[in-house]
Amino acid sequence: MRDIADTVVANVRGEVATRYTWRDKKIDVLVRSVDTRRSSVDEIRRLIVNPGSDRPVTLDAVAEVTIASGPAEIRRVAQERVAIITAGVAYGDLGAAAMEAGEIISATPMPNGIAALVSGQSEEMKASFGSMQFALALAVFLVYLVMASQFESLIHPFVILFTIPLALVGAVLALFVTGTTINIVALIGVIMLAGIVVNNAIVLVDLINQLRAQGVERSLAIVEAGAARLRPILMTTLTTALGLLPMAMGLGEGAEVRAPMAITVIGGLLVSTLLTLVVIPVVYSLLDRKAYPSAAAAHAEAEPAA
């Protein structure tokens, strides 16, 4: 069947024998035995499908030749024939449109052997979201490894990582208030938050550990560290938020594309800063089990060294 089809195509549509060059253009030279402008169905039926054979066989002996309407092109995906129906988003976002199209497909009965699915940009968007989720998980894991090696503890980095869910709350709230949809740029902002918001908790927990190493009782060390680190934490948060404010407002050419990232970072950073000063000390007091010397023991050890 494949040989017969190739023979018919070569005779009707023609084969490229050579290419003619004219003014830096390549023009195909087709060789065919059927004049498509004046040919008839009978001429097609009389095509020889086994040229060079002793007993020639015409096309009408092995096939039924009829006039019918056919597709201008045939598309295949994974060796399966497909028909592509395209549409643009008239309102809303791409995710809502893909969901609505999926509901329509689910409610439409399909004949046997025919299946329908939503693809195109929506499928690429799902793949991008999956990649971003993996990147976020990898970023959190790498941050944890760095902090675990720095603090020489598995509990303290875990306490610091509590700031990331707090930042996600602020990011979602900022996107909701501004009416911004979740897209790839916003997810990039979330990945940035995974490395930014932990700085405040690192500054706070590090001072708590220093005070406890000096013999200060845990609750008192948490209070003193919170009072001492309040100003640096607020300063770093405000400088980052104010620096991203022009981008969030969409000032400048092409800034509207980057605005969701700035909105995500600002919202997550502000909310996580306010909650970090309350939640992180509480979580630290609940999870910390590391033993530190008392004030008298620390003073006694410091005396000989002095």
N, C-alpha and C positions, 0 to 999 in steps of 0.2 A: 504493500500500500504506500509506503514511503517513497519507493522508487517511482511509482506511477504519479504520485503527487508532484514530485520534483520535476518529472518530465513535462507534465501539464503546465506547471509554473514557468519552466524554461521556454516553452513554446508560446505561451500566451503573454506573459509579462516580459520575457526575455532574459538573457544572461549578459552580464557585463563582460564584453570581450576585451575592451581596453578603455583608456581614459584619454580624452582629448584636452590638451592644455591651450587655453585661450585667455590672455590677459590675466595671468596668475590664477585662473580658475580651472578646476578639474571637472570635465564634463564626461559623464558615463556614456559609452557607446554600447547600446543594447542590440543584441542579435536575437530575433525571434521569427518564427515561421508563420504566425497568425497576425494579421492586421486587425488590431482591436477596434479600429474605427469602422471597418466595413465587414467584420466577420459575422457569421451567423452561428446559431446553435448547431446546425448540421456540420459546419466546418470543425467545430470543437469535437463533435462526436467522432469525426473521421480521423482524429489525431492518432498517430501510431505510438503506442506506449512502450513498445519493445524494439526500438530502432536497431538495425544491424542483425536482426534475427532472420532465419530462413522463412518463418511463417509470421508475417506481421499481424499484430493484434490491435484493433482499433479501440478507442476509449469506450464506445458504447457497448462493446462486448463484455467489459468488466465493471462498468459503472453506469448509473442512471444520470443523465445530464438534463437538468431542468433549470429554468430561470427563477431565481428567488432573491430576496433581499438578505444580505449578510452584513456582519459587522465590518466597519472600516479597519479595525485592528483587533487583535486578540491578545489579551494580557494573561500572563500566567505567573503564579506565585507558588514556589515549591513544587513545580511541575503540575500544578492544578490550574485549570482555567478559571479565571475570575472576571467579574464585571465590577468596575469601580464607579461608585456614585459619589460625586463631590458636592459639597455645600459649604457656604461661609456662615460665620456667626453673625446673626442679625442683631442680637441683644445679649446681654450678660457676658459671662466669661466662657473660656473654652471648656473648662471642666464641667460646668452646668450644661452646656450644649451637648457634650459627649454623653453625659448621664441621661439627658432627655432622649437622645438618639438611641441609646441602649434600651431604654424603656419601650420605645416604639418598636424596636426590633423584637424584643421579648414578647410583645403583645401581638405580633404579626405571625400567623402560621406560615411555615415554610414547606414547600414540597419535599419529597424524599430526595436525598442526595444534594440538597442545596442548603447552605448555611450562610449566615450573615454576621458580620462583626464590625465594630467601630475601630477604625485604624487611622492612619495619617498622623497629623500633628498631635492628636490626643494620645496615640500610642507612644509617640516620642516623648510627650510630656510625662507619661507614667514612667517610662524608662529613666528620664532625667530625675524625677522625684526619687526613684529607687536608688540611683547613684548618689544623690545628695544625702539620703538617709544613711547610706553606708559611709559616706565621707564624714557625716556628723558623729556617727558611732566611733569611727576610727579616731577622730579628733579628740573625743572625750577619753578614749582609752589611752592615747598618747599623753594627754595632759595628766591623767592619773599616774602613768608610769614616771613621768618627770617629777611630780610632786612626791610620789612614794620614795624615790631615790633621794630627794632633797630633805624630806622630813624624817627619813628612816623609820617610817611607820606606815601601816596599811589602813589605820582608822582615820588619821588626820586628813589624808587626801580624800577619803570618802566623805568626810564632813564638809570639806571645801566644795566637792562636786554637787552638794545640795543647792549651790547657787545657780546651777544650770537650769533645773526645773523652775526656779523662781524667775529666771530671765525669760524662759519660754512663756510664762504667764504674762509678763509685761509685753513681750513681742506680739502675742496674739491680741492682747488688749489694745495695743497701739494700732495694729492693722485694722481691728474692728472699728475703733473710733474714727480713723481717717478714711474708712471705706476702701481700703486697699486689699486687693485679692492676693492670695498666696501664690507666688510664682517662683521661678528659679532664682531671681535676684534676691527675693526675700529669704529664701533658704540659705543663700550665701551669707546673708546677714546673721542668720541663726548660727552658722558654723563659726563666724567671727565672734559671736557672743560666747561660744564655748571656751575661747581663749582669753576673752576680755574680762568677763564678769568674775572669773576666779581670782583675779588680782586682789580685789577688795578682801575676800575671805583669806587669801594667803597672808596679806599684811596683818589682819586681825589675829589669825591663829598663830602666826609666827611670834607675835609679841606675847600672846598668852603662854606659849611654851617657854619663852625666855623668862617671864616672870615666875612661872612655876619652877623652872630650873634654879632660880634664886631663892626658892623656899616659900614663895607666896602661895597661900591657900587657893584652891581652884576657883571658887566663886569670887573671891576678891580679885584674883588675876583676870578673870573675865571682865569684871566691872572696870578695872583700871585700864585694860587694853582697849575696851570700847571707848572710854573717854579719851584716851591718848590717840587713837587712830581715827576718830570721827572726822577731824578736819582733813587729813590726807585723803581719806576715802571720798569725802564730798568734793574735794578739789579735783581729783582725778576724774570723778564721774561728770562733774560740770564741764570740765575742759573738753572731754570727749563728746558729750552731748551738744555743747555749743559749737564745736568744730564741725559736727555733722548736720547742724541745723540748716545751713544753706542748701545742702544736698537734699534734705528732706522736704524743703519748701519748693524744690524744683527750679531753683535759680540757675540760669546758665543754659547753654545749648546742649541738648541731649540729657539734661539732668533728670528728666521725668523717668528715664529708664532706670536710673540708679536710686531714685527716691525710695522705693520699697525697702532697699537694703538699709538706708539711713534711718527710716522710720522703725524698722525692726530693731536695729542696734540701740537707738535712743530709748524706745519704750522698754526693751529688755534691761538696759543698763539702769534706768531710773528706778524701775520697780524692784529689780534685784538688789540695788543698793539699799533701798529702804527696808526690804525684808531681810537682807543679810545682817544688818545690825541687830535684828531681833531673833531670827531663826537660827543662824549659825551658832551664837553663844548657847542657845538652848540645846541644839543637837550636839554640840561639843560636850556640854555637861552631862548629857545622857550616854554618849558613846565612849568617852575617854576613860580608859582604864590604866593608863600609863602611870607608874609610880615615880614620884619626884621626891627628893629629900626635903625635909621640913626646914623651916627657917633657922632653927637652932643648929641643925646638922650642917646646913649650907654655910652658916656663919663660922662653925667650928672648922670646917674644911678650908675656909678662906683665910683663917688666922695664920696657920703655918706658912701658907703661900705668901702672905704679906711679910 
